[in-house]
Amino acid sequence: MLCPVIHIVKRFGRVGGMESYVWQLVHGLADRGIEITVVCEKVCEPPGAGIRIFEVVASPERPRWKSMMKFRARVDYKIRDEFRGQAVIVHSHERSLCHQVTTFHGPPIEPPRGFAWLSRFNKRVAAWQQLERDELLGPNVQMILPVSSQVRGQLISRYPEIIDKNIDLAWPGVHPCELDSSVSTQTDSSHVRFVFVGKEWKRKGLDIAVCVVEEFRKTHPTATLSVFGADPTALPRSIRVRDWISFQGWSSNIPWADFDLLVHPARKEPFGMVAAEARSFGIPVVMSSQVGAADLEFTQTKILDIDAPVAKWCDAASELIQTNTREREFKWTWSDLVAKHIETVYPQLEAVTL
């Protein structure tokens, strides 16, 4: 039987990609009988039964590096105070101090190209780099779990010292779910419905997606693009004025069955849960080679270089739409992630008595 497991995350609830990952993982672990405690700054939605919550005092959001330093100090004190004398496993998803295992959800901090010297003179950059180094190379850290091989490669390049740590991949999952039987299994090529998902529209490549659909409309003038996540007021007018683009705002559940193809030309995407979710509904995906979800080698997916000509993106989309029959695909589920932690990750860790 595993000893109690403590998870550290600043916001607990399905309010973002990392937060949703933590939510699914800890609920799955609790359902399997693992004693779970979450230490956080804010509870964004009520947790399920069997999950104990400790909230620490929230810090001002700005500057973010100072907020994170205060958060990790308060979390460290809280865990040592509440679990003194107990053997526990501490699993972090933040820049923490007392953890044995950390899940790394994004790329490591890198100064702008040609500005490596910034960390010597810029207090903010230097602080974030030290926070990150402590998360990866702290004295208690026994295992590092990047969410994709792309992130693993970036971490090893940035911190060669971690090669001595136990490193394993821990992809985000999806939920196998029932598909409405009324949904067509064949795309209507006379009216193709593209979808883009991403709050950080520049990093996710919305501008490229718009160019792809615009090119596609030259031969299929009724094609449309629905955008989820991005704030329309933050977008260039050149995107907002197109009448074939609709803005759907933030949604924790994308109505995948309403669309024919996900276009995800991200410039930097540690994993890209939207790609896995789209495939779980049988929706084809055209995405960039910068998306970590390429690890799972989905079918009905085209992967292009981010700098590929728009015509190539358009050709890839056309081919997928013509051949797709909405066959659902589950390469890795949340249950798989939970099982990996119970059977592989946690048994390798030496519990620490605080």
N, C-alpha and C positions, 0 to 999 in steps of 0.2 A: 504493500500500500504506500502510495506517495505521501510525503509530508505536505503540510499546507503550502500553497503557492500564492505569492503576492504579486499582483500585476500593477505596474505604475503607468498611468496615462494622465495627461493634464485634464482633458475633457472626456468624461465617460458617457458615451451615447453615440448613436449613428449620425454624426454631424460632419463627417469627412471620411476619406478613404482609410487613413490609419485608425481613426476612432471606430469605424465600422468593423475593421479587422479585429481589434481588441474585443469589441462587443461579441462578435460571433465566436471568437476563441474561448473567452472566459465562460460564456453560457454553455458552450459545448463541453468544456471541462467540468463545469458544475453538474451538468446532466449526467456525466459519467462517474459522479461520486467524488470528485476531487474537491477538497476544501479550498475555496477561492476567496481571497480578499482583494479588493481594488482600492488603491490609494490614488486620489485624484484631487483636483482643485474645484471641479464643478461636475455635478451629476446632471446630464442633459435630458435623460429620460429614466423612468423607474426601472431598476434592474429586475431580473427574474428571481425566483426563490432560490435560496442557497448561496447567494453572493453577498458577502459582507462588504460594506463601504466605509472607508475612512476619508473624510474630506479635510484638506488642509486649508489654511487661510489663503485666499486669493491675493495675488500681487497685481499692481497696475500693469496693464498690458504693454505699455511702452516705457522705456525701451525694452524690446523683447528679450535681449540677452540678460538684462538685469532681472526681468521677470522669471526667466528660466533658472537663474542662479538661486533666487529666493525660493522658487518651487522645489528645486532638488534638495536644498538645505532643510526645508520644512518636512519634506517627504522622508528624508534620512532620519531626522529626529523622531518623527511619528512612528516609523517602522521600528526603530530601536526601542522606543518607549513602550509600544503596544506588544511587542513580541520578545521582550527581554527574556533570555534564558530558554527560548524555544528554537528548535531546529526548523528552518524554513528554506524555501527556494524563492528568491526574489527575481522576477522577470520584468524587465523594463522595456518600455517603448518610447522613452524620453531620454534626455541627457541627465541620467541619474548617477548615484554614487555607490550604493550598497548592493547592487545586483550581481547575480552570477551569470545571467543570460540576458542578452539584449536582442530584440528584433529591430533591425535597421530598415526603415521604411522608405528612405530617400537617398539621393546621392550625397556624398560627403561635401563639406564646405570647401569651396575652391575660390580663391581670390580671382577677380577678372584676369583674363589672359594678359600677361605682361605686367601685372601688378602684384606679384608675389610679395614684394616688399611691404604691401599694405598692412600685413599682419604685424609688422614691427612698429608701426606708427598709428594704426587705427585701433582704438580700444575695443570697438564693437567686433571687428573681424577677429582680433586676437582672442577675445572672450569666447566667441563661438567655436573657434578652433580648439581652445582648451577644454571647453565643455564636451566637445565631440571626442577628443583624445581620452578624456576621463571615462566616457561611456564605453569606449572600445578597449582601452588598455588599463583600466582600473585594477587594483590588486585582487579584487574578488571575481573578476570576469573570467568565466571558464568557457563560454560558448557565445558565438555571434551568429545571428540568423538573418542574413540579407533576404529580401523578398524576391530577388531574381539574380541570375548569374551576372547580369549587367552591373547591378549594385555591388555584387561580390568583387568583380574585377576592378571597379572604381575604388573600393575600400582598400584592396591589396595594393593598388598603385599608389594611393595616397598615404597609406600606413603599412609599409612592408612588414613592420613588426608583428602584425596580427596573424601572420602566417603560422606562428607558433600556437595560436589559439585554435580551438575546435570550431570550424566554420561549416555551416550546413544551410541549405536553402529552405525557406519556409514561405511558399507562394500563398497569396490570398486564394480563397475558394469561392465557390458558388453554391447555391441551394438547388438541388434537383426539385423541380416543381411541375405541377400539372399545367399543360398548355391548353388554352381554350380550343375546343374542337371546332369552333366556328371560324377560326383563323385559317385563311387560305394557306395551302402548302406550296403555292406557286406565285412568284412575283408577277404583277401586271406591268409589263414593260412599257405600257402606254402612260403610266403615271408612277414613276419611281420616287419613293420617299426615302431620302437620305436622313441620317441622324448624326449629330455631333454632340458629345457630352464632355463638359469641362468648365470649371469655374475660372481657372487660370488660362484664359483663352489664348494668350500669346504662346505660352509654353506648350499648350495642347495643339496648337497649329490651326486655330479657326480660320485664319486668313488663307491658309493653304486649302482647307476644306471648301471655303467659298469659291476659290478659283477652280477647284476640281468640279464642283457641281455646276458652276457657270459654263465650263467647257462642255460638260455632259448635256446641258440644256440646248446646245447648238443642234443636236440631233434628236433630243427628247425635251421639247420646250415646256412640258407640263411638270417636269421633275421639280421637287421641292426639298428644302433643307430645314429640319427642325433642330433648334439649338437649346440644349439643356445646360443649366449651371451658370453660364456667363451672364453678367449684368449688362443689359442693352445700353444703359447710360454710359458705360465705360468703354464701349466699342466705337471704332471710327465710324463717321457718318457714311462712308462708302459701303460699309457692311449693313448698317441699320436701314438704309433707304431701299434695299432690294425687296420687292414685294413678294418674292418667292421664298424668303426666309422668315420663319416664325420663331419667336423667342418664348420658351416655355418656363424660364426661371429655374430655381433649384427644385429638385425632386429626389427623394431617397429611393424611389421606385420608378425606373424608366419603363414606359409601356412598350417594350421591345416588339411585341407582336404587331404593333401599328406601323412598323418600318421595314424597309427592304434591304438597307445596307448601312453599316456603321463606318464612317470615315474618321480615322484617328491618326492624323499626320503629326504626332507629337514630336517636338524638338528634343525633349528629354522627359522620359516617363519611366520611373523606377520599375513599375509593373504594368499598370493599365487594367484595372479590374473591369472596366467597361467592355474590353475585348472578350474576356472570359464570360461575362454576363450575356453579351450579345450572342455568342456561340451557344450558350445554354438554351437559348430560344431559337436556335437554328438560323440566326441572322448572319449573313456573311460580313467579313471585316476586311477593309483595306487600311493598312496602318504602316507607320514608318519603322525602320530598323532600330530606332531608338526606344522602342517599347519593350519592356522586360517580359511581357506575356508571351513573346516569341519563344521562350523556353518550352512552352507546352505544345508547340508544333501543331496548332489547330489545322484542321482541314477547312476548306471554303474560306481561306484567308490569304490575302496577298500582302507581302512585305516589300516595301520599296525604300530606297534611300531617300532621306529627307529632301535632298536637293534634286531628285529626279524631276524631269520636265512634267508639267501639269498634264500633258497629253498621255504620258505613261500611267499616271494615276487614274486618269479617266478611262484608259483602255483596261486597266486592271479591274476597275469598278464594273465596267460593261461586261467583262467576261464572267465575273462572279454573279452578277444579276441574271445573266442568260442561263447559267448552269445550276443555280441554287434551287434546291427543293426543300429548304428549311428543315434539314435533318439536324436534330438537337445533338449537342456534343458536350460531354462532361469529362474533362481530363483530370480535374482536381477539385474536390468539394471541401466545404468547411469541415465535414466529418473526417475527411482525409487529414486535414490540418490538425484537428484535435487528436486523432489517433497517433499522428507522428509525434506530438508532444508527449503523450502518455507512454508510448512504446519506445521512442527513440531519444527524444530531447531530454526530458527530465530524468530518466534513469541514468544518464551519463553524468549528471551533475552531483557534486558533493554538497549536501545541505550545510548551511552555515548556522551556527548557534549564536544568536545576537546577544 
